[in-house]
Amino acid sequence: MLVVDDPDRHALLQRCVQNNLPGCRIDVVDSYLDAMDRATHLEAHLLVLDLSMDSVLVPAIKRFLARAAPQALIHVFDDSLDSTPGAGTDCNRPSIVRLKQSFSTLARGHLPPY
């Protein structure tokens, strides 16, 4: 599930998911409240929270989901390091590399303990 409200970020994240987890179902919501509601009803899944949204809420959402949806692997998408000198480009940007690591973790079925 992607939590993103910017169309450009949505397209980027959706492409990344499709390229790295072919055939997976992608749900998109535009608010953290919708994500909190839906995450409790889904089986094991990756929840990608876009930090460019209201980032103050991210720690509270992570705590809530740890209790209410322990089957969710949570990834906070943060691209703030992508523009630093020496950062990679395209699929080698730090944010995309970390996202791919989360995909790999989900594909192996290893959800982190909370």
Backbone hydrogen bonds in HBPLUS format (Angstrom, degrees):
<---DONOR---> <-ACCEPTOR-->    atom                        ^
c    i                          cat <-CA-CA->   ^        H-A-AA   ^      H-
h    n   atom  resd res      DA  || num        DHA   H-A  angle D-A-AA Bond
n    s   type  num  typ     dist DA aas  dist angle  dist       angle   num
A0048-VAL N   A0001-MET O   2.83 MM  47  6.19 166.3  1.85 168.7 173.3     1
A0002-LEU N   A0027-ASP O   2.76 MM  25  6.21 160.7  1.79 162.3 165.8     2
A0029-VAL N   A0002-LEU O   2.90 MM  27  6.30 163.7  1.92 168.8 174.1     3
A0003-VAL N   A0048-VAL O   2.84 MM  45  6.01 156.3  1.90 175.5 171.6     4
A0050-ASP N   A0003-VAL O   3.17 MM  47  5.98 145.3  2.30 155.6 160.9     5
A0004-VAL N   A0029-VAL O   3.13 MM  25  6.56 144.2  2.26 168.4 169.4     6
A0010-HIS N   A0006-ASP O   2.84 MM   4  6.02 159.3  1.88 158.1 165.2     7
A0011-ALA N   A0007-PRO O   2.97 MM   4  6.17 160.1  2.01 145.8 149.9     8
A0012-LEU N   A0008-ASP O   3.02 MM   4  6.28 163.0  2.05 149.1 153.7     9
A0013-LEU N   A0009-ARG O   2.85 MM   4  6.01 176.1  1.85 160.2 161.0    10
A0014-GLN N   A0010-HIS O   2.87 MM   4  5.92 160.5  1.91 150.5 156.7    11
A0015-ARG N   A0011-ALA O   2.96 MM   4  6.07 161.1  2.00 147.2 152.2    12
A0016-CYS N   A0012-LEU O   3.01 MM   4  6.21 158.3  2.05 148.4 154.7    13
A0017-VAL N   A0013-LEU O   2.92 MM   4  6.16 158.5  1.97 150.6 155.8    14
A0018-GLN N   A0014-GLN O   2.94 MM   4  6.13 172.3  1.94 154.5 156.5    15
A0019-ASN N   A0015-ARG O   2.89 MM   4  6.04 153.0  1.96 148.6 155.9    16
A0020-ASN N   A0016-CYS O   3.10 MM   4  6.15 143.7  2.24 141.4 150.1    17
A0020-ASN N   A0017-VAL O   3.17 MM   3  5.28 126.3  2.48  98.2 111.8    18
A0021-LEU N   A0017-VAL O   2.72 MM   4  5.54 151.1  1.80 160.3 164.8    19
A0024-CYS N   A0021-LEU O   3.12 MM   3  5.83 157.3  2.17 144.0 143.9    20
A0035-ALA N   A0031-SER O   3.22 MM   4  6.55 156.1  2.28 143.3 149.9    21
A0036-MET N   A0032-TYR O   2.87 MM   4  6.13 157.6  1.92 152.0 157.7    22
A0037-ASP N   A0033-LEU O   3.04 MM   4  6.27 155.1  2.10 147.1 153.4    23
A0038-ARG N   A0034-ASP O   2.94 MM   4  6.14 172.4  1.95 156.5 158.2    24
A0039-ALA N   A0035-ALA O   2.83 MM   4  5.70 160.9  1.87 151.0 156.7    25
A0041-HIS N   A0038-ARG O   2.95 MM   3  5.49 154.5  2.02 116.9 124.8    26
A0073-LEU N   A0045-HIS O   2.77 MM  28  6.09 172.2  1.78 166.9 169.7    27
A0047-LEU N   A0073-LEU O   2.79 MM  26  6.09 164.0  1.82 160.3 165.1    28
A0075-HIS N   A0047-LEU O   2.84 MM  28  6.07 168.1  1.86 160.9 160.0    29
A0049-LEU N   A0075-HIS O   2.79 MM  26  6.16 157.7  1.84 157.0 164.6    30
A0077-PHE N   A0049-LEU O   2.68 MM  28  5.79 151.1  1.76 149.3 159.6    31
A0053-MET N   A0050-ASP O   3.04 MM   3  5.88 166.8  2.06 121.9 126.2    32
A0051-LEU N   A0077-PHE O   2.95 MM  26  5.68 166.4  1.97 147.8 151.5    33
A0055-SER N   A0053-MET O   2.71 MM   2  5.65 109.0  2.22 122.4 105.6    34
A0057-LEU N   A0054-ASP O   3.18 MM   3  6.10 159.3  2.23 125.3 129.0    35
A0058-VAL N   A0055-SER O   3.22 MM   3  5.34 149.3  2.32 102.6 111.0    36
A0061-ILE N   A0057-LEU O   2.97 MM   4  6.17 158.8  2.01 160.5 167.5    37
A0062-LYS N   A0058-VAL O   2.91 MM   4  6.11 161.1  1.95 158.8 163.7    38
A0063-ARG N   A0059-PRO O   3.05 MM   4  6.29 156.6  2.10 145.4 151.2    39
A0064-PHE N   A0060-ALA O   2.94 MM   4  6.15 162.3  1.97 148.3 153.4    40
A0065-LEU N   A0061-ILE O   2.88 MM   4  6.06 170.6  1.89 156.5 158.6    41
A0066-ALA N   A0062-LYS O   2.99 MM   4  6.06 143.3  2.12 140.3 150.0    42
A0067-ARG N   A0064-PHE O   3.13 MM   3  5.49 131.4  2.38 103.3 115.0    43
A0068-ALA N   A0064-PHE O   2.82 MM   4  5.99 176.7  1.82 160.0 161.2    44
A0069-ALA N   A0065-LEU O   2.78 MM   4  4.78 150.5  1.87 122.8 131.2    45
A0072-ALA N   A0069-ALA O   2.94 MM   3  5.71 165.9  1.96 128.4 130.6    46
A0082-ASP N   A0079-ASP O   3.14 MM   3  5.32 156.1  2.19 107.2 114.6    47
A0084-THR N   A0081-LEU O   3.28 MM   3  5.45 168.3  2.29 109.5 112.8    48
A0087-ALA N   A0084-THR O   3.05 MM   3  5.59 158.0  2.10 139.0 139.3    49
A0092-ASN N   A0089-THR O   2.78 MM   3  5.19 155.4  1.84 143.9 142.1    50
A0093-ARG N   A0090-ASP O   3.30 MM   3  5.76 162.9  2.33 116.5 117.0    51
A0096-ILE N   A0093-ARG O   3.07 MM   3  5.39 119.8  2.45 107.7 121.9    52
A0097-VAL N   A0093-ARG O   2.95 MM   4  6.17 161.0  1.99 162.3 168.6    53
A0098-ARG N   A0094-PRO O   3.04 MM   4  6.21 163.9  2.07 149.8 153.4    54
A0099-LEU N   A0095-SER O   3.05 MM   4  6.22 150.6  2.14 137.3 145.8    55
A0100-LYS N   A0096-ILE O   2.88 MM   4  6.09 157.5  1.93 149.7 155.1    56
A0101-GLN N   A0097-VAL O   3.07 MM   4  6.37 145.6  2.19 142.2 151.6    57
A0102-SER N   A0098-ARG O   3.12 MM   4  6.48 147.4  2.23 143.2 151.4    58
A0102-SER N   A0099-LEU O   3.08 MM   3  5.09 118.8  2.47  94.6 109.5    59
A0103-PHE N   A0099-LEU O   2.98 MM   4  6.38 150.7  2.06 147.1 155.7    60
A0104-SER N   A0100-LYS O   2.93 MM   4  6.19 158.3  1.98 148.6 154.1    61
A0105-THR N   A0101-GLN O   2.98 MM   4  6.23 156.3  2.04 145.5 151.7    62
A0106-LEU N   A0102-SER O   2.96 MM   4  6.20 160.9  1.99 150.0 154.7    63
A0107-ALA N   A0103-PHE O   2.83 MM   4  6.06 162.8  1.86 154.2 159.2    64
A0108-ARG N   A0104-SER O   3.00 MM   4  6.21 145.6  2.12 145.4 153.8    65
A0110-HIS N   A0105-THR O   3.18 MM   5  5.63 151.3  2.27 164.1 159.6    66
A0109-GLY N   A0106-LEU O   2.91 MM   3  5.01 145.6  2.03 101.3 112.5    67
